Amino acid sequence: MISGSTKRTTLAAILLLAAAMPAYAHVGIGATSSFTAGFAHPLSGLDHMTVMIAVGLWAALKGGKAIWTWPLVFVGVMLVGGALGMLHMPLPFVEPGILASVVALGLLVALAVDLPVSAGVAIIGLFALFHGHAHGTEVPENAGGLDYMAGFAAATVLLHAIGIAAGLGLGMRFRGLARAAGAACAAVGVGLVFGVL
């Protein structure tokens, strides 16, 4: 039987996804000079929300060390990517990489792909680099980029935690629901690729 807190967590995740605005082209969109702006940004687009929740779901499906390793790797590498973006260091294929991350992570969850933790670290780290770089390039040179990135990291941790809580709360008995959420993430990615979302 699913507990009340698990139901509330799952409902919160669904509501966050439903309330998300469409993904933007990243550079120059929105306020990027405060902790609050950074915290709000991952909640403003389907690409951010689905990937970050998918990382949590995939980590929960894998279990063990992945539950804390994969989300921490995402946040850490995302911050490195953000620093590279703020320094205007070029990184190829950022936007396609972000779109690929939505589809790929959704499929990894939908198919409950059981990879070694190190392979998951490599996949998640690559996608986190793209996400971080895109947001680092948004920060104006005269703005408080560190505040923005701290807010962005905090929101990322929250979204990962929602994914983990939903995945663990659903457990083995309701594993199919977690996988269905992954399929929805992949579908969102395809919609973003073809411009229908």
C-alpha positions in Angstrom: 0.0 0.0 0.0 1.3 3.5 -0.9 1.7 5.8 2.1 0.1 9.3 2.2 3.5 11.0 2.0 4.4 9.0 -1.1 1.1 9.9 -2.7 1.7 13.6 -1.9 5.3 13.5 -3.3 4.1 11.8 -6.5 1.3 14.3 -6.9 3.7 17.2 -6.3 6.0 15.9 -9.0 3.1 15.5 -11.4 1.8 19.0 -10.7 5.2 20.5 -11.2 5.5 18.8 -14.6 2.0 19.9 -15.5 2.7 23.5 -14.5 5.9 23.8 -16.4 6.1 26.3 -19.2 7.6 25.2 -22.6 11.3 25.0 -23.0 13.1 28.1 -24.2 16.1 28.6 -26.3 18.5 29.2 -23.5 20.7 32.2 -24.1 19.3 35.5 -22.8 16.0 34.2 -21.4 14.7 35.6 -18.1 16.4 37.1 -15.1 19.8 35.6 -14.2 21.2 37.7 -11.4 19.9 36.3 -8.2 19.5 33.2 -6.1 15.7 33.4 -6.6 16.0 33.7 -10.4 18.3 30.7 -10.4 16.0 28.7 -8.1 13.0 29.5 -10.3 14.7 28.7 -13.6 14.6 24.9 -13.5 10.9 25.1 -12.7 10.2 27.2 -15.9 10.8 24.6 -18.6 9.9 21.1 -19.4 13.5 20.2 -20.4 14.9 21.1 -17.0 12.1 19.5 -14.9 11.9 16.3 -16.8 15.6 15.6 -16.9 16.2 16.4 -13.2 13.2 14.3 -12.0 14.3 11.5 -14.4 17.8 11.4 -12.9 16.1 10.9 -9.5 13.8 8.2 -10.8 16.6 6.4 -12.5 18.8 6.6 -9.4 15.9 5.2 -7.3 15.3 2.3 -9.8 19.0 1.5 -9.7 19.1 1.8 -5.9 22.2 1.5 -3.7 25.0 3.9 -4.3 23.4 5.4 -7.4 20.7 7.0 -5.2 23.1 9.6 -4.0 26.0 9.4 -6.5 24.0 10.1 -9.7 22.2 13.2 -8.4 25.4 14.6 -6.8 27.3 14.1 -10.1 24.6 15.9 -12.0 24.7 18.9 -9.7 28.5 19.0 -9.5 29.2 18.7 -13.2 26.3 21.1 -13.9 28.1 23.7 -11.8 31.4 23.1 -13.7 29.5 23.5 -17.0 27.9 26.7 -15.6 31.4 28.1 -14.8 32.6 27.2 -18.3 29.6 29.0 -19.7 30.1 32.1 -17.5 33.8 32.2 -18.8 32.5 32.0 -22.4 34.4 28.8 -23.1 32.7 27.2 -26.1 31.1 23.8 -25.9 29.7 22.2 -29.0 26.2 20.7 -29.3 24.8 22.3 -26.1 21.2 22.6 -27.2 21.1 19.2 -29.1 22.7 17.7 -26.0 20.0 19.1 -23.7 17.3 17.8 -26.0 19.0 14.4 -26.2 19.2 14.3 -22.4 15.4 14.5 -22.1 14.8 11.7 -24.5 17.7 9.5 -23.3 17.1 9.8 -19.6 13.4 9.2 -20.1 14.2 6.0 -22.0 16.7 4.9 -19.4 13.9 5.2 -16.8 11.2 3.8 -19.1 13.2 0.7 -19.9 14.6 0.5 -16.3 18.1 0.1 -17.8 20.4 -1.3 -15.2 23.9 0.0 -15.9 26.9 0.0 -13.6 27.0 3.1 -11.4 30.1 4.3 -13.2 28.4 4.2 -16.6 25.5 6.1 -15.2 27.9 8.7 -13.8 29.4 9.1 -17.3 26.0 9.6 -19.0 24.6 11.9 -16.3 27.8 13.9 -16.2 27.8 14.5 -19.9 24.2 15.7 -19.9 24.8 17.8 -16.8 27.7 19.6 -18.5 25.3 20.7 -21.3 22.7 21.9 -18.9 25.1 23.8 -16.8 26.9 25.4 -19.8 23.6 26.6 -21.2 22.7 28.4 -18.0 26.2 29.7 -17.4 26.1 31.5 -20.7 22.9 33.2 -19.7 24.5 35.1 -16.8 25.5 38.7 -17.7 29.1 39.6 -16.9 28.0 42.3 -14.4 25.4 40.1 -12.6 25.6 37.9 -9.6 26.3 34.7 -11.4 27.3 32.8 -8.3 24.0 33.6 -6.6 22.1 32.5 -9.7 24.0 29.2 -10.0 23.5 28.5 -6.3 19.8 28.9 -6.7 19.8 26.7 -9.8 21.7 24.0 -8.0 19.3 24.1 -5.0 16.3 23.7 -7.3 18.1 20.9 -9.1 18.6 19.1 -5.8 15.0 19.5 -5.0 13.8 18.1 -8.3 16.2 15.1 -8.0 14.8 14.5 -4.5 11.3 14.5 -5.9 12.3 11.9 -8.5 14.1 9.8 -5.9 11.1 10.0 -3.4 8.6 9.1 -6.2 10.8 6.2 -7.3 11.4 4.8 -3.9 7.8 5.4 -2.8 6.5 3.5 -5.7 8.9 0.7 -5.0 8.9 -2.7 -6.7 5.2 -3.1 -6.5 4.5 0.0 -8.6 7.7 0.0 -10.6 5.6 0.3 -13.8 4.4 3.8 -12.8 8.0 5.0 -12.4 8.8 3.5 -15.9 5.7 5.2 -17.3 7.0 8.5 -16.0 10.2 7.8 -17.8 8.2 7.2 -21.0 6.4 10.5 -20.5 9.8 12.2 -20.1 11.0 10.7 -23.4 7.8 11.8 -25.1 8.3 15.3 -23.9 11.8 15.2 -25.3 10.5 14.1 -28.7 7.9 16.8 -28.6 10.7 19.4 -27.8 12.9 18.1 -30.6 10.0 18.5 -33.1 8.9 21.8 -31.7 5.4 20.7 -30.7 5.9 21.5 -27.0 
